[in-house]
Amino acid sequence: MKKTLIGICTLLLLSQASAQYNFGFQQEYFFGNLPSAQAEAMGRAHTAIGGNVASLFWNPAGIGTIEHQEATFSTSAPFYALRNSDYYFLGIARRVHDKVVVALSVNQFAIGQTTFDVNINGARYPAEKPFTTNIALSAAAEPIEGLHVGVNVNGFIWKTFDDVTSAKSILIDAGALYRLQLNGAESKGQKLQLGLGVTNVSSASLTFASPLGDEATAEFPTTLRGGIAYIINTNISLPGAGEGPLALTFTTDYQNVLNSSYRNTFSLGTEALFWNVFALRMGYLTQNINNFGIAANRERLSDFTYGFGFRIPLEELTDGSLPFALHWDYVSLKQPPYTFSGPRLPSMRSFSFRVVFSGS
């Protein structure tokens, strides 16, 4: 593992500035475990879903469907063979106007305590706790009934070596989400949602320094995501449980990394929400990757996904005394192998906890 990390950093420090995304640069942050257990369980098809703070990762317009305000925390671990690693996400969103929602979020990929260092000319340069942090200020508006547009302004920070100043950059994401009510009131009938999101629409890059003071620049990925979601609200009757609401969601996404030939992804996802309390989720995704010209490496990763979630409607249970609901989502999946041989990497575990306020 230590040799792998040294090799990656050496390649990055020797890279030249260009408009082409180096598919390996910050791939754990942009394409690794993501900040929503719901999305992970649904094959990462989330561009057209929206409705919670974590939506801004795929499509910043998704927060425009938040009704009042909410707070979200999620964590995912481990990342590949980095057993001490973790991914954290913390976000809050509030509707400040009938047509405007704003959000503030922080997400961080932390490798954890390591013994990683580089020996250059007899001097050792430690990297005890490397991390990548992103702070995003987001806003979504509804200029036309049913159409939400949104933007993220991201402050990106990358810290590798203990005695080297952190590298910083500003990225801008943009997106749109259109919700079409097919029949009946919003709480009943059917909805069709169309989503489009672009990560790094500003084509930003990151300039960073080596322990010797040499500088290099790497491009961030510019990723286009498009999705369609079909939502059905109906009732279901089960023996011994009586009749209650059932919400079915079917969604599909396509991801294209515009400045790279890799990580282009097709995904499918579905969710069944029973009685507004218990959710079952399934999905499938497939994406192309670089095999480095080595036959033992895979050219494509494909995986089935699944997970579940609970919702505690405290407002209903307390007759309005506690005007909020608690959401808990969980997923645990085997990480897809990058080679045809060798042990399977440990399972990725992710959970999300949301507090959704129903009052102003």
N, C-alpha and C positions, 0 to 999 in steps of 0.2 A: 504493500500500500504506500509506504514511504517513497519508494522509487517511482511509483505511478504519479504521485503528487509532484515530485521534483520534475519529472518529465513534462507534466502539463504546464507547470509554471515556467520552465525553460522555454517551451514552445511559445508561450504567450509573450514572454519578455523579448523574444527574438522576432516576433511578428511585426510586419509593417502595416501602416495605416492603409485601409482600402475600404471600398464600399460594400465588400462582400463579408457577410457574417461568418465568422469561424464557428462552425456548428458546435464545437465543444466549449466555447466561452460562456460561462455562467449558465450552462445548460441545466444544472440542478435547480437553479432559481426559476428559470423561465419555463422549463419543460419537465421538472421533477414533480414530486408530491405537491399538490396544490391546496389552497387554503379552505377548501370546502369538502367535507366528507360526503355530502350529498352529491356533489359533482363527480367525485372520484368513483362513487358507487354507480353512477349513471354513465360510465364510459367517458367522463370529462365533457360530455355534451351539455353545455350550460349557457351558450351564447344567447339563446332565445328564451331562457327561463326567467332570470331576474328575480326581484323581490327580496333580496337580502344584501347586506354590505359586501359579502365576499363576491357578489356578482361583478364588481368593478374589475376584478382580475381578468375576466373574459370580455366584458362589455360594460363600460362605465355607465351606459344608459340604463342598465338593469336596476340601478338603485332608484330610478324614477318611479318604480311601482311600489316602493315602500310607503305604506299608508301614513304612519305617524313618525315613530322613531324606534331605533333598536340598537343593541350592542352585541357584538359577536367576538368570540374567541375560538381559535382552533389551533391544533398542533398535529404534526405528522412526523413519524420517525420509524425506523431509521432510513437514511438516504443511501441506497445501494449497500456497499460494504462499509460505509462510515457508521459504525454501530453507535457511536456517541453523538451523532448528529441529530438535529431537530429542526423543524420548520414551524415558526410561530406566526400567527396572524391575529391582530387585534384591531377592530374597527367599530366606529359609531356613525350613525346616520340619523338625520332629523329633517322632517319636512318643515321648511321655513316659510312656505307659501303654497297656495293651492296647486301651483304648477312647478314648484322648485323643491328639490331635495339636495342637501349637501352632506358630505361624509368626510371623515378623517380616518386614515388607517395606517398601521405600521405592520410590515411583515419582515421577517428575518430568517435567513438560512444560516444556522450556526453549526460548524463542523464539530465543535466541542473540544475538550482538552486533547491535545496531540503532542507527540514528540517530534514533529516535523521540523526540520531545519535544513538549510542549504550551506554547504561548505564552499566558499569562494576565496581562492588565494589564501587558504589556511584560516580564514575567519568564518565563524558560524553565525548564521542569521536565523533566529528562531521564529516560528509561527505557532505559538502555543494555542491560540483560540481564533482562528480565521473566521470571518463572518461576512455576510452580505445583508445589508439592511435597506429597505425602501420605505420612505414616508410619502404617502399620497394624499393630496387634497383633491376631492372629487365633487362634481356638481352635475345634476341632471335636470332638464327642464322639459315641459310638455307644450311646445308651441302650437301644436295642432292636436285636437282630440284623438287620443290613442297613440300618438307618436311621441316617443321620448328620445331626446338626444343628450349625450353626456360626454364629459371629458375628465381625465385624470392628469394632474400635474405631479410627477414623481420626482422626489429627491433621492437619488441612488447613491449608496455608500458601500465601498468595497475595501475591506481591511484584511491583509494577508500576513505581512511580516510585522513583528512587534515594534521594530524601530524604524519603520517606513510610514510616512504620512498616508492616511486613507485617501483612496481615489474617489472622486465625486463627480456626478453628472446629473443633468436634468432631462427627463424623458416626458413626452406627452402622448397619452392614449386618447382615442376618440371612439364613439360608437353610437348606434341608433337601435331602438327597439320599438316595433309597431305591434300593438295589440288590437285584434279585430274580434269583436263579440259577434258570434255567429247566430245566436238566438237566445232569447230570454234575458233575464237580469244577469248581472255579473256573477252573482253567487250560484246561478244555475246555468244549465245549457252547456254550450261549447265555446271555446276560444281558440283562435289561431294567432300565434305570436311569431314574428320574424325578427331576427337579431343579426346585427353586423358590428363587429368590433375590430379595431386596429391597434395593436400594441406597438409603441414607439413610432407613431405616425410622424414624429419630428426627425426620424433618422439619426438619433443621437449616438454618440460613441463615448468611450471611456478611456482617458489617458492615465496611465499608472506608471509608477517608478519601481525600479529594481533596488535591492539594497545598496548597489553601487551608484545609484543616482541616475542611471540610464532610463529613458522613458520610451514607452511604446503605447500605441493606440489600438483598441479593438472595437469593432462595431457591435452594437446590440442587435438582436434579431428584430426585424419588422414583420409582425405576424398578423395576417388577415384571417379572421374567423367569421364564418357565416352559419346561421342555424335556423331551424324551423321547429316550433313546438306546437303540439295539438293537445288541448286540455279538455277533458269531459268531466262535468260535475253531474252526478246522479245519486240515487239512493240504492242501498243494498240491504237485504234482509238475511240474517244468519240465524240458524236454530239456537235458541237459548240466549241470543244477544239482541234480538229485536231488529228494528230498522234504523239505519243511520246513513249519513252521507258518505259517498265514495267519490274521490277525485282521481282520475287517471290521466297521466301525462306521458306522451310519446314525443321524443325529440331526436333530432339528428344534427350533427355538426360537421363542418369541413374546415380544417386548419391548413393554411398555406404560409410557409415562411418565405416571404417575398425576396429576401436577400440571401437565400440559401437553397440548396437542392434537397435538404433533408428535413426531417421532422414534420413532413406533410402528413396530416392525420385525418382519417374518417372515423366517426364515432356515432354510436346509437345509444339511446338511454330510455328507460321507462321507469315510472314510479306509480305506485298505488297507495293512496292515503285513505285509511279507513277511519271513519268517525272523527276526522280532524285530529286524530290522536296517534295512530301508528302507521308508519310508512315502510313499505318494502321497495327496494330499488335493484335494478339490474342494468347492465350495459355491455357494450363491446366497442373496442377501438383497435385500429391498426394503423401503423405509421412506418415510413421508411427511414432507415438510419444508414450511416456510413460504415461499411465493413472493413475499411482501410485496405482493401484489396487482399484480405486474408480469408481463405475459404472456411476457416473454423469460426469466423464471426458471422453473425446474422445480418441480413440486409433489411429485414423487416421485423418489427415487434408487433405482436397481436395478443390480445388478452380479453377474457370475459371478466366482468366486474360485478360486484353485488354488495349490498349493505342495507342498513335499516336505520330508522329514526323514531323518536318519541316526541310528542308535544303534550305539555301539561297546561290546559286552558284555565289558568287561575282566575281569570275574570269571570268565567262561567261558574266555576266551583265556589266562588265567594260572593256571588251576586253583585259583582262590580266593585267590591271593596279593594281588590288587588287588580288594577287594570292592566295586566300584562300576561303574556304566555311564555313558557319556557320550552325551548327546543333543544334536543340532544340528538346528534347524528353520529354514526360510527361505521367504520369500514376497516377491514383487515384483509389484505391481499398479498399473495406471493408476488414478488417483484419479477418482471419478465427478464429472462436471461439474455445477455448480449452475445454469448458464445454457445456453440453446440455442445460443449463439454464443460466439466467442472461442476462444483456444487451450486445449488440454487441459492440465491441471496436471501437473507431473512425477510420475513413478511413486513410490509409497510403497514403501520397502524395509524389511523387518523380519526380524530373526533372533533366535532364542532359543538359549541354551546352558544345559544342565542337567547337573548332576552328581548322580546318584542312588546313594546308598549302600545296599547290600544287607545290611550287618551293623549291629549295634547300637553 
